[in-house]
Amino acid sequence: MAPKTPDITYVACFTEDDGVYSCGHHHPTVREAMNCLVPDGGSFIRAYDAGIFRSLSNREFIDFLESLEQMPWSHRSKAQGNGLAVPTGNALNRNSP
């Protein structure tokens, strides 16, 4: 993970009809902010850098991508338990030999 500058924190944000909102927490890492994401595709992470919200840098975005599979709602996280999270062709057709 990239070195952390003390004055940069991360927030999970989401949109509603009337604006953009944050989770209200200031997380020390991108990974920790991801715990506040709602996995409906409508939330995202922003950096809070020196009092200003900004998009993630390339390194921060890589941290985000690398952390995705660790999220409890990720199909990859579920696949680490009991086999594939997405059924294979034979699993879909139970009448197959």
N, C-alpha and C positions, 0 to 999 in steps of 0.2 A: 504494500500500500504506500502511496506517496507520503512524504513527510508532511506533517500538519502544521500550518501557521496558526499561532494562537488566536489571532483576531478573525479567523474565518470559521464560520459555523455553517450548518446545512439545515434546511427545512424542507419538509414535504409540503407541497402546495396542491391545491385542487381548484377547479373552476365550478362556479354556480352561475345561474342566469344573471346575477347582479354583480359578478366580479370574481377576482382571484383571491383565495384565502390560503393561509398557511396553517400548519398543525399547531403552531404556537410554541413549539419547542425549538431550542437552538442546539442541534446535535453536533458533537465534535467531529464526526466522520460521515461521509456519504452513506456508508453501510448502515450506521445507526439511524440515520434519517429515513432510510428505506423501510424501517419497521413501522413508520407512520403512513406509508403508502396504502391506498385502497386499490386493490388489483382489478379495477374496472376499466382501466385505460384512461381515466380522467385525472390522474394525479401525476405529479412530477417532482423532481428535486431541484432546488435552487440553492446557490451559495449565498451566504450573507457575509460580505467582505467589506470591512471598514464602514459599516452602517448602510451599505447599499446592496440590494439584491441583484444578482447577476446569474447568467447561465453558467453551467459547469464548464470548466476548462477541459481540454482534451484528456489530461491525466485523471481528472475527477470523473469524467464520463467513462473512462476505462474502468475505474473503481466501481462505478455503477453497474456496468455490464458484467464484470467479474462477480459481483455480489448477487446478481439476479437469481442464479441457480440455488442460492442458499436461502432464499425467501420461503417461508412455510407454505405460501400459496403457489409456488412454482411447480410446474409439472416435473421438472428435473429433481426437485427436492423430494417429491412424492415417489419418484422412480427409485430413489436410493433405498426405500423401504422394502416393499414386496414386489419387485419386478417392474415392468414397464407401466407408466402411468397412462400411456395411450395404447389401447388394445391393438394387437396385431390382427391380420386378416382372419386367422383361424379362431381367434377369441371372439370375433364379431359374429361368426356363423357357428353356433354351438352344435349344429347338426352335422358339421364336417367330420370326417374320420380322423 
